[in-house]
């Protein structure tokens, strides 16, 4: 038994020496992850202490689960969770299949020059910053100078203040996000499709398969593992909607539907300077995302055999 352990250790050391150059490439990423992701985790204890800047984190008094209870009993608990879930699920259901459809259409489009033009046009919005994007949305939907309202008035309608009506806010948020990100999100699916052997398509065409049948029986099964992994990762961040866009499109008239966890944490933590309370909310958010990730990963593993681990 001891001899086997020595042999195994020796083979491991030889493998490390053989691939030392590859391991060195991993060092910067490991160091940066440790510095910026693991070291700051000591600040999580703020959620269990009544933070005092003068006393510091370790000197602040321990209050246990007080801030979690405060959040659960807060009138904002139900509304922020509800708004975040609705917005996240709406975005996931609508935005997840669109990049797949776009990648499948581009892959079946044989005119390379026009395909590159379409790819460039769909990729370009991804490079617009969030601040600029929100400024464009507000300007285009303006009731006085907005392009959309000019079209509405041209056809005899009355101008609408879209950003002031809460029934439009979620649609504006989700669909502008799809327009901005669908091209970039399709890149990974397009890369997966490019790895399919042309012989499969040629054999199917010889058997009389149509384009739709090629997509259904060859392309879709080939990208299914990739789509499953991305779906799991998206479900793992179901309560982590980006703060910037929601906050920039938010106003007092649409606050009932636009106040989500990230914007509430910002207002509580930085504006009201209640660090412990905001940390507790953020930690609760992270735990929910972790549970969702584990559940979806296990479900995907049972249904399709594809999972993160």
C-alpha positions in Angstrom: 0.0 0.0 0.0 2.8 2.4 0.9 4.6 1.6 -2.4 1.5 2.5 -4.3 1.2 5.8 -2.6 4.8 6.6 -3.3 4.4 5.7 -7.0 1.2 7.8 -7.2 3.0 10.8 -5.6 6.0 10.3 -7.9 3.7 10.3 -11.0 1.9 13.4 -9.8 5.2 15.3 -9.4 6.4 14.2 -12.8 3.1 15.4 -14.3 3.5 18.8 -12.5 7.1 19.2 -13.8 6.0 18.2 -17.3 3.2 20.8 -17.4 4.8 23.5 -15.3 4.5 26.1 -18.0 0.8 25.5 -18.2 0.4 25.8 -14.5 2.3 29.0 -14.5 -0.4 30.5 -16.8 -3.0 29.8 -14.1 -1.1 31.6 -11.4 -2.1 35.2 -12.2 -5.8 34.2 -12.4 -5.6 32.3 -9.1 -3.8 35.2 -7.3 -6.3 37.8 -8.6 -9.3 35.6 -7.6 -7.9 35.1 -4.2 -7.2 38.8 -3.7 -10.4 40.2 -5.0 -12.9 37.4 -4.3 -11.7 35.4 -1.2 -10.0 38.0 1.0 -13.0 40.4 0.9 -15.2 37.6 2.2 -14.2 38.4 5.7 -16.5 41.5 5.3 -19.5 39.1 5.2 -19.6 39.2 9.0 -20.9 42.8 8.7 -24.3 41.2 8.2 -24.1 39.8 11.8 -22.7 42.9 13.5 -23.9 46.5 14.1 -21.2 48.1 12.2 -19.4 51.1 13.7 -16.7 52.7 11.5 -14.8 53.9 14.5 -14.7 50.4 16.1 -14.1 48.6 12.8 -15.5 45.3 11.7 -14.0 43.2 14.5 -14.8 45.8 17.2 -18.5 46.2 16.2 -21.0 44.4 18.5 -22.4 41.1 17.4 -26.2 41.1 16.7 -26.7 37.7 15.1 -29.6 37.5 12.7 -31.1 40.8 13.6 -30.7 42.4 10.2 -32.0 39.4 8.3 -35.1 39.5 10.5 -35.4 43.2 9.9 -35.3 42.7 6.1 -37.9 39.9 6.3 -40.2 42.1 8.3 -39.6 45.2 6.1 -42.4 46.4 3.9 -39.9 46.4 1.0 -39.1 42.6 1.3 -42.1 41.3 -0.7 -42.0 44.1 -3.3 -38.3 43.9 -4.0 -38.2 40.1 -4.2 -41.3 40.1 -6.4 -40.0 42.8 -8.8 -36.6 41.1 -9.0 -38.1 37.7 -9.7 -40.5 38.9 -12.3 -37.9 40.9 -14.1 -35.3 38.1 -14.0 -37.7 35.4 -15.1 -39.2 37.5 -17.8 -35.7 38.3 -19.1 -34.6 34.7 -18.9 -37.6 33.2 -20.7 -37.5 35.8 -23.5 -33.7 36.4 -23.9 -32.4 32.8 -23.5 -33.8 31.3 -26.8 -33.2 34.4 -29.0 -29.4 34.1 -29.2 -29.8 30.4 -30.0 -32.2 31.2 -32.8 -29.9 34.0 -34.1 -26.9 31.6 -34.1 -28.9 28.9 -35.9 -30.1 31.4 -38.6 -26.6 32.8 -39.1 -25.1 29.3 -39.3 -27.6 28.2 -42.0 -27.0 31.5 -44.0 -24.5 30.6 -46.7 -23.7 34.1 -48.0 -20.6 34.8 -46.0 -20.4 38.5 -46.8 -23.9 39.2 -45.7 -23.6 37.0 -42.7 -20.6 39.0 -41.5 -22.6 42.2 -42.0 -25.5 40.8 -40.0 -23.1 39.6 -37.3 -21.4 43.1 -37.1 -24.8 44.8 -36.8 -26.1 42.5 -34.1 -22.8 42.6 -32.1 -22.3 46.4 -32.2 -24.9 47.3 -29.5 -23.1 45.2 -26.9 -20.2 47.8 -26.9 -22.6 50.6 -26.0 -22.0 51.5 -22.3 -25.0 51.1 -19.9 -25.1 54.9 -19.2 -25.2 55.7 -22.9 -27.8 53.0 -23.5 -30.1 54.3 -20.8 -29.7 57.9 -22.1 -30.7 56.7 -25.6 -33.7 54.9 -24.2 -34.9 57.9 -22.3 -34.3 60.2 -25.3 -36.0 57.9 -27.8 -39.1 57.4 -25.5 -39.3 61.1 -24.5 -42.9 62.4 -24.9 -41.7 65.6 -26.5 -38.7 64.9 -28.7 -38.6 61.1 -28.7 -38.6 59.2 -32.1 -41.2 56.7 -30.9 -43.7 59.4 -29.9 -43.0 61.3 -33.2 -44.1 58.1 -35.0 -47.1 57.7 -32.7 -48.2 61.4 -33.4 -47.6 60.9 -37.2 -50.2 58.2 -37.2 -52.7 60.3 -35.2 -52.0 59.1 -31.7 -51.3 61.0 -28.5 -47.7 61.1 -27.1 -47.1 58.7 -24.3 -44.7 59.2 -21.4 -43.4 55.6 -21.5 -40.9 55.9 -18.6 -43.6 57.3 -16.3 -45.9 54.3 -16.8 -45.0 51.3 -14.7 -46.8 48.9 -17.0 -44.2 49.6 -19.7 -41.1 49.6 -17.6 -40.4 45.9 -17.5 -40.9 45.5 -21.2 -38.6 48.4 -21.9 -35.9 47.0 -19.6 -36.0 43.5 -21.0 -36.4 44.1 -24.7 -33.7 46.8 -24.9 -31.4 44.4 -23.1 -32.2 41.7 -25.7 -31.4 44.1 -28.5 -28.1 45.1 -26.9 -26.9 41.6 -25.9 -28.4 39.0 -28.3 -25.6 39.3 -30.9 -22.8 38.9 -28.3 -24.7 36.1 -26.5 -25.0 34.2 -29.8 -21.2 34.0 -30.3 -20.7 31.0 -28.0 -23.5 29.1 -29.8 -22.1 30.1 -33.2 -18.7 28.7 -32.0 -20.4 25.5 -30.9 -22.1 25.2 -34.3 -18.9 25.7 -36.2 -17.5 22.6 -34.5 -20.1 20.4 -36.1 -18.6 18.1 -38.8 -19.7 19.1 -42.3 -20.0 15.4 -43.1 -23.1 15.2 -40.9 -24.8 17.9 -43.0 -23.7 16.4 -46.2 -24.9 12.9 -45.3 -28.3 14.3 -44.2 -28.6 16.3 -47.4 -28.0 13.2 -49.4 -30.9 11.6 -47.5 -33.1 14.5 -48.6 -33.1 16.4 -45.3 -34.5 20.0 -45.4 -32.8 23.0 -43.7 -35.3 22.7 -40.9 -34.6 19.0 -40.4 -30.8 19.8 -40.4 -31.3 22.3 -37.6 -33.7 20.1 -35.6 -31.7 16.8 -35.8 -28.1 18.0 -36.1 -27.6 21.6 -35.0 -29.8 21.7 -31.9 -28.6 18.4 -30.4 -25.0 19.7 -30.9 -25.5 22.9 -29.0 -27.7 21.4 -26.3 -24.9 20.8 -23.8 -23.7 24.4 -24.2 -27.2 25.8 -23.8 -27.8 23.7 -20.7 -24.6 25.0 -19.0 -25.5 28.6 -19.8 -29.1 28.1 -18.6 -27.7 26.7 -15.3 -25.5 29.7 -14.9 -28.3 32.1 -15.7 -30.6 30.5 -13.1 -27.8 30.7 -10.6 -27.9 34.5 -10.8 -31.7 34.8 -10.9 -31.8 37.4 -8.2 -28.7 39.3 -9.3 -30.0 41.7 -11.9 -27.6 44.4 -12.9 -27.8 47.5 -10.8 -26.8 50.2 -13.3 -29.5 49.9 -15.9 -32.4 49.5 -13.4 -31.2 52.5 -11.4 -30.7 54.8 -14.4 -34.2 54.0 -15.8 -35.8 54.4 -12.4 -37.9 57.3 -11.4 -40.6 58.0 -8.7 -43.4 57.1 -11.1 -42.2 53.6 -11.9 -40.6 52.9 -8.6 -43.3 50.3 -7.7 -41.9 47.9 -10.4 -38.3 49.1 -10.8 -37.2 48.8 -7.2 -35.2 45.6 -7.2 -32.8 44.1 -4.7 -29.6 45.7 -6.1 -31.1 49.2 -6.2 -32.5 48.8 -2.7 -29.1 47.6 -1.4 -27.4 50.6 -3.0 -29.9 53.0 -1.4 -29.7 51.4 2.0 -26.0 50.9 2.1 -24.5 53.9 0.4 -27.2 56.6 0.6 -28.5 55.7 4.0 -25.1 54.5 5.2 -26.5 51.3 6.8 -23.7 48.9 5.9 -24.8 46.0 8.1 -28.3 46.0 6.8 -27.3 46.2 3.1 -24.7 43.4 3.7 -27.4 41.1 5.2 -29.6 41.7 2.1 -26.7 41.0 -0.2 -25.8 37.8 1.6 -29.4 36.6 1.5 -29.4 37.3 -2.2 -26.2 35.3 -2.7 -27.6 32.3 -0.6 -30.8 32.2 -2.7 -28.7 32.3 -5.9 -26.6 29.4 -4.6 -29.6 27.3 -3.7 -31.1 27.9 -7.2 -27.8 27.0 -8.8 -27.6 23.7 -7.0 -31.3 22.8 -7.7 -31.1 23.7 -11.4 -27.7 21.9 -11.8 -29.1 18.8 -10.2 -32.2 18.9 -12.3 -30.3 19.4 -15.5 -28.0 16.5 -14.7 -30.9 14.2 -14.2 -32.8 15.3 -17.3 -30.1 15.7 -19.8 -26.9 14.4 -18.2 -25.3 17.9 -18.6 -24.2 19.9 -15.6 -21.5 22.1 -14.2 -20.2 19.3 -11.9 
